[in-house]
Every structure is written in C-alpha cells, then in structure tokens.
Amino acid sequence: MASLPKGALDPRSMLIMVYALCGFANFSSVGILIAGTSALAPERRDEIVPLALRALVSGTMASCMTGAVIGMLPVT
C-alpha cells in the first residue's frame, strides 16, 4: 500500500484494506497460537496442531466479515 500513488484508492477501500491487514488471518498468528498453547500444555500438543487450519479459516472469515461491515458503513 505504501508504493501506491496518492489517491489510487478511495477512502473506503483504504479503510477495508487496513482492517484486513490488521486481522488474524495469517500464518504467523497461527504459529504464535501453536507455540503459546503448546508451551502452556505440552502434553496436549497433538490436539492443538490440527486446530491450526481451523483457526486460520476462522480468522479469514472474521477479517472478511469486518471488511463487509466497514464497506456498509458511511465513510466520513
């Protein structure tokens, strides 16, 4: 987004992109989830790892829903 010329996106598109970039739909967030919970309960790591893909899909859906709500709101 930094390399885009000024005015390339309207304010609504820019706001939706900012919210999408700040969401938890990325692999690093899933890695932090696995590492943090595995450190707290190492004996349950085999139960935690399969949930990573579900967490990624859930984060993507939440980010998309946030973008949809922002798209419906009026931009001032």
DSSP file (Angstrom, degrees, kcal/mol; ACC not computed):
  #  RESIDUE AA STRUCTURE BP1 BP2  ACC     N-H-->O    O-->H-N    N-H-->O    O-->H-N    TCO  KAPPA ALPHA  PHI   PSI    X-CA   Y-CA   Z-CA
    1    1 A M    >         0   0    0      0, 0.0     3,-1.0     0, 0.0    16,-0.0   0.000 360.0 360.0 360.0 -27.6    0.0    0.0    0.0
    2    2 A A  T 3   +     0   0    0      1,-0.2     0, 0.0     0, 0.0     0, 0.0   0.815 360.0  52.4 -68.1 -28.4    2.9    2.3    0.6
    3    3 A S  T 3  S+     0   0    0      2,-0.1    -1,-0.2     0, 0.0     0, 0.0   0.529  85.2 106.1 -87.4  -4.4    4.0    2.2   -3.0
    4    4 A L  S <  S-     0   0    0     -3,-1.0     3,-0.1     1,-0.1     5,-0.0  -0.491  79.6-108.6 -71.2 142.2    0.6    3.2   -4.3
    5    5 A P    >   -     0   0    0      0, 0.0     3,-1.9     0, 0.0     4,-0.3  -0.369  45.9 -86.4 -67.5 152.9    0.3    6.7   -5.6
    6    6 A K  T 3  S+     0   0    0      1,-0.3     0, 0.0     2,-0.1     0, 0.0  -0.377 115.9  19.6 -62.3 131.2   -1.8    9.1   -3.5
    7    7 A G  T 3  S+     0   0    0      2,-0.2    -1,-0.3    -2,-0.1    -3,-0.0   0.516  83.8 122.2  87.4   6.3   -5.4    8.9   -4.4
    8    8 A A  S <  S+     0   0    0     -3,-1.9     2,-0.4     1,-0.1    -2,-0.1   0.843  76.7  38.3 -69.2 -31.9   -5.2    5.5   -6.1
    9    9 A L  S    S-     0   0    0     -4,-0.3    -2,-0.2    -5,-0.0    -1,-0.1  -0.913  88.1-119.7-117.7 145.1   -7.8    4.1   -3.7
   10   10 A D     >  -     0   0    0     -2,-0.4     4,-2.2     1,-0.1     3,-0.3  -0.407  37.6-102.0 -75.7 163.6  -10.8    5.7   -2.3
   11   11 A P  H  > S+     0   0    0      0, 0.0     4,-2.2     0, 0.0     5,-0.2   0.828 120.8  54.3 -58.1 -34.4  -11.0    6.2    1.5
   12   12 A R  H  > S+     0   0    0      2,-0.2     4,-2.3     1,-0.2     5,-0.2   0.928 109.3  47.0 -66.3 -44.7  -13.4    3.2    1.9
   13   13 A S  H  > S+     0   0    0     -3,-0.3     4,-2.3     1,-0.2    -1,-0.2   0.899 112.0  51.1 -62.9 -40.8  -11.1    0.8    0.1
   14   14 A M  H  X S+     0   0    0     -4,-2.2     4,-2.1     2,-0.2    -1,-0.2   0.903 110.3  49.1 -63.5 -41.2   -8.2    2.0    2.1
   15   15 A L  H  X S+     0   0    0     -4,-2.2     4,-2.1    -5,-0.2    -2,-0.2   0.901 110.6  50.0 -66.0 -41.7  -10.1    1.5    5.3
   16   16 A I  H  X S+     0   0    0     -4,-2.3     4,-2.1     1,-0.2    -2,-0.2   0.910 111.2  49.8 -62.9 -41.7  -11.1   -2.0    4.3
   17   17 A M  H  X S+     0   0    0     -4,-2.3     4,-2.3     2,-0.2    -2,-0.2   0.883 108.4  52.6 -65.7 -38.3   -7.5   -2.9    3.5
   18   18 A V  H  X S+     0   0    0     -4,-2.1     4,-1.4     1,-0.2    -1,-0.2   0.927 111.3  46.1 -63.7 -44.1   -6.2   -1.5    6.8
   19   19 A Y  H  < S+     0   0    0     -4,-2.1     4,-0.3     1,-0.2    -1,-0.2   0.879 112.0  51.7 -66.0 -36.9   -8.7   -3.7    8.7
   20   20 A A  H >< S+     0   0    0     -4,-2.1     3,-0.9     1,-0.2     5,-0.3   0.890 109.4  49.6 -66.8 -38.7   -7.8   -6.7    6.6
   21   21 A L  H 3< S+     0   0    0     -4,-2.3    -1,-0.2     1,-0.2    -2,-0.2   0.777 109.3  52.4 -70.8 -25.6   -4.1   -6.3    7.2
   22   22 A C  T 3< S+     0   0    0     -4,-1.4    -1,-0.2    -5,-0.2    -2,-0.2   0.426  91.4 103.8 -90.0   1.4   -4.7   -6.0   10.9
   23   23 A G  S <  S-     0   0    0     -3,-0.9    37,-0.1    -4,-0.3    36,-0.1  -0.124  80.9-115.0 -77.1 177.7   -6.7   -9.2   11.2
   24   24 A F  S    S+     0   0    0     35,-0.3     2,-1.3     1,-0.1    35,-0.2   0.072  78.3 114.2-101.0  22.0   -5.5  -12.6   12.5
   25   25 A A        +     0   0    0     34,-0.4     2,-0.3    -5,-0.3    -1,-0.1  -0.449  53.5  96.8 -93.7  62.5   -5.8  -14.4    9.1
   26   26 A N  S  > S-     0   0    0     -2,-1.3     4,-1.4     1,-0.1     3,-0.3  -0.975  79.9-115.6-146.2 160.9   -2.1  -15.1    8.6
   27   27 A F  H  > S+     0   0    0     -2,-0.3     4,-2.3     1,-0.2     5,-0.1   0.792 110.6  60.5 -69.7 -28.3    0.3  -18.0    9.2
   28   28 A S  H  > S+     0   0    0      2,-0.2     4,-2.3     1,-0.2    -1,-0.2   0.894 103.6  50.9 -67.7 -37.1    2.4  -16.1   11.8
   29   29 A S  H  > S+     0   0    0     -3,-0.3     4,-2.1     2,-0.2    -1,-0.2   0.887 110.1  49.8 -64.5 -37.9   -0.7  -15.7   14.1
   30   30 A V  H  X S+     0   0    0     -4,-1.4     4,-2.5     2,-0.2    -2,-0.2   0.896 109.8  51.6 -67.3 -38.9   -1.4  -19.4   13.8
   31   31 A G  H  X S+     0   0    0     -4,-2.3     4,-2.8     2,-0.2     5,-0.2   0.903 109.6  49.1 -62.7 -41.4    2.3  -20.1   14.7
   32   32 A I  H  X S+     0   0    0     -4,-2.3     4,-2.7     2,-0.2     5,-0.3   0.895 110.4  52.1 -64.1 -39.7    2.0  -17.9   17.7
   33   33 A L  H  X S+     0   0    0     -4,-2.1     4,-2.3     2,-0.2     5,-0.3   0.939 113.0  43.7 -60.6 -47.9   -1.2  -19.8   18.7
   34   34 A I  H  X S+     0   0    0     -4,-2.5     4,-2.2     1,-0.2     5,-0.2   0.936 116.8  45.8 -65.0 -46.6    0.5  -23.2   18.4
   35   35 A A  H  X S+     0   0    0     -4,-2.8     4,-1.8     2,-0.2    -2,-0.2   0.917 114.9  46.8 -64.8 -43.4    3.7  -22.1   20.2
   36   36 A G  H  X S+     0   0    0     -4,-2.7     4,-1.4    -5,-0.2    -2,-0.2   0.927 117.1  40.9 -66.4 -46.0    1.9  -20.3   23.0
   37   37 A T  H  X S+     0   0    0     -4,-2.3     4,-2.3    -5,-0.3    -1,-0.2   0.841 113.4  54.2 -74.5 -30.7   -0.6  -23.1   23.8
   38   38 A S  H  < S+     0   0    0     -4,-2.2    -1,-0.2    -5,-0.3    -2,-0.2   0.842 107.2  52.1 -69.1 -31.8    2.0  -25.8   23.3
   39   39 A A  H  < S+     0   0    0     -4,-1.8    -1,-0.2    -5,-0.2    -2,-0.2   0.855 112.7  45.1 -70.4 -33.7    4.2  -24.1   25.9
   40   40 A L  H  < S+     0   0    0     -4,-1.4    -2,-0.2     1,-0.2    -1,-0.2   0.863 133.4  15.8 -76.2 -36.6    1.3  -23.9   28.4
   41   41 A A    ><  +     0   0    0     -4,-2.3     3,-1.7    -5,-0.1    -1,-0.2  -0.615  66.4 169.1-138.1  76.2    0.2  -27.5   27.8
   42   42 A P  G >  S+     0   0    0      0, 0.0     3,-1.2     0, 0.0     4,-0.2   0.783  77.2  62.2 -63.2 -26.7    2.9  -29.6   26.0
   43   43 A E  G 3  S+     0   0    0      1,-0.2     3,-0.2     2,-0.1    -5,-0.1   0.676 103.9  49.8 -72.3 -15.2    1.1  -32.9   26.6
   44   44 A R  G X> S+     0   0    0     -3,-1.7     4,-1.4    -7,-0.2     3,-1.3   0.188  74.0 111.4-106.6  15.6   -1.9  -31.7   24.6
   45   45 A R  H <> S+     0   0    0     -3,-1.2     4,-2.3     1,-0.3    -1,-0.2   0.860  72.4  60.1 -58.9 -37.2    0.2  -30.5   21.5
   46   46 A D  H 34 S+     0   0    0     -3,-0.2    -1,-0.3     1,-0.2    -2,-0.1   0.750 108.4  44.9 -64.4 -23.2   -1.2  -33.3   19.4
   47   47 A E  H <4 S+     0   0    0     -3,-1.3     4,-0.4     2,-0.1    -1,-0.2   0.764 113.2  51.0 -85.8 -28.7   -4.7  -31.9   20.0
   48   48 A I  H >< S+     0   0    0     -4,-1.4     3,-1.2     1,-0.2     4,-0.3   0.898  98.9  61.5 -78.5 -42.9   -3.7  -28.3   19.3
   49   49 A V  T >< S+     0   0    0     -4,-2.3     3,-1.8     1,-0.3     4,-0.4   0.873  98.7  54.7 -59.3 -43.3   -1.9  -28.6   16.0
   50   50 A P  T 3> S+     0   0    0      0, 0.0     4,-0.6     0, 0.0     3,-0.4   0.754 100.6  62.8 -63.7 -19.5   -4.9  -29.9   14.0
   51   51 A L  H <> S+     0   0    0     -3,-1.2     4,-2.4    -4,-0.4    -2,-0.2   0.583  80.9  85.3 -78.1  -8.6   -6.8  -26.9   15.1
   52   52 A A  H <> S+     0   0    0     -3,-1.8     4,-2.2    -4,-0.3    -1,-0.2   0.914  89.0  47.2 -62.2 -45.1   -4.4  -24.6   13.3
   53   53 A L  H  > S+     0   0    0     -3,-0.4     4,-2.4    -4,-0.4    -1,-0.2   0.897 112.4  50.5 -64.7 -39.5   -6.1  -24.8    9.9
   54   54 A R  H  X S+     0   0    0     -4,-0.6     4,-2.5     1,-0.2    -1,-0.2   0.892 109.8  50.9 -64.0 -38.4   -9.5  -24.2   11.5
   55   55 A A  H  X S+     0   0    0     -4,-2.4     4,-2.4     2,-0.2    -2,-0.2   0.890 109.7  50.3 -65.8 -38.8   -8.1  -21.1   13.3
   56   56 A L  H  X S+     0   0    0     -4,-2.2     4,-2.1     2,-0.2    -2,-0.2   0.917 112.4  46.2 -65.5 -43.3   -6.7  -19.8   10.0
   57   57 A V  H  X S+     0   0    0     -4,-2.4     4,-2.4     2,-0.2    -2,-0.2   0.909 112.9  50.3 -65.2 -41.6  -10.1  -20.3    8.3
   58   58 A S  H  X S+     0   0    0     -4,-2.5     4,-2.3     1,-0.2    -2,-0.2   0.904 110.3  49.7 -63.5 -41.3  -11.9  -18.7   11.2
   59   59 A G  H  X S+     0   0    0     -4,-2.4     4,-2.2     2,-0.2   -34,-0.4   0.884 110.4  50.6 -64.7 -38.3   -9.5  -15.7   11.2
   60   60 A T  H  X S+     0   0    0     -4,-2.1     4,-2.4     2,-0.2    -2,-0.2   0.918 111.1  48.2 -64.7 -43.6  -10.0  -15.3    7.4
   61   61 A M  H  X S+     0   0    0     -4,-2.4     4,-2.2     1,-0.2    -2,-0.2   0.893 111.6  50.0 -64.6 -39.0  -13.8  -15.3    7.9
   62   62 A A  H  X S+     0   0    0     -4,-2.3     4,-2.2     2,-0.2    -1,-0.2   0.904 111.2  48.7 -66.5 -40.3  -13.7  -12.8   10.7
   63   63 A S  H  X S+     0   0    0     -4,-2.2     4,-2.3     2,-0.2    -2,-0.2   0.901 111.8  49.4 -65.9 -40.3  -11.5  -10.5    8.7
   64   64 A C  H  X S+     0   0    0     -4,-2.4     4,-2.2     2,-0.2    -2,-0.2   0.895 110.5  50.4 -65.3 -39.0  -13.8  -10.7    5.7
   65   65 A M  H  X S+     0   0    0     -4,-2.2     4,-2.3     2,-0.2    -2,-0.2   0.893 109.3  50.9 -66.2 -39.1  -16.8  -10.0    7.9
   66   66 A T  H  X S+     0   0    0     -4,-2.2     4,-2.6     1,-0.2    -2,-0.2   0.921 110.3  49.9 -62.8 -43.3  -15.1   -7.0    9.3
   67   67 A G  H  X S+     0   0    0     -4,-2.3     4,-2.2     1,-0.2    -2,-0.2   0.881 110.0  51.2 -61.8 -38.1  -14.4   -5.7    5.8
   68   68 A A  H  X S+     0   0    0     -4,-2.2     4,-1.2     2,-0.2    -1,-0.2   0.909 110.9  47.3 -66.6 -41.3  -18.0   -6.3    4.8
   69   69 A V  H  X S+     0   0    0     -4,-2.3     4,-1.3     1,-0.2     3,-0.5   0.922 112.4  49.2 -66.2 -42.8  -19.2   -4.3    7.8
   70   70 A I  H  < S+     0   0    0     -4,-2.6     3,-0.3     1,-0.2    -1,-0.2   0.878 107.7  56.2 -63.0 -36.6  -16.8   -1.5    7.1
   71   71 A G  H  < S+     0   0    0     -4,-2.2    -1,-0.2     1,-0.2    -2,-0.2   0.780 106.9  49.4 -65.6 -26.4  -17.9   -1.5    3.5
   72   72 A M  H  < S+     0   0    0     -4,-1.2    -1,-0.2    -3,-0.5    -2,-0.2   0.750  95.3  87.0 -83.6 -24.0  -21.5   -0.9    4.6
   73   73 A L  S  < S-     0   0    0     -4,-1.3     2,-0.2    -3,-0.3     0, 0.0  -0.463  87.4-108.0 -78.1 147.1  -20.7    2.0    6.9
   74   74 A P        -     0   0    0      0, 0.0     2,-0.5     0, 0.0    -1,-0.1  -0.531  29.1-134.1 -73.0 139.3  -20.6    5.5    5.5
   75   75 A V              0   0    0     -2,-0.2   -63,-0.1     1,-0.1    -4,-0.0  -0.815 360.0 360.0 -95.6 128.4  -17.1    7.0    5.3
   76   76 A T              0   0    0     -2,-0.5    -1,-0.1   -65,-0.1     0, 0.0   0.435 360.0 360.0-101.7 360.0  -16.8   10.5    6.6
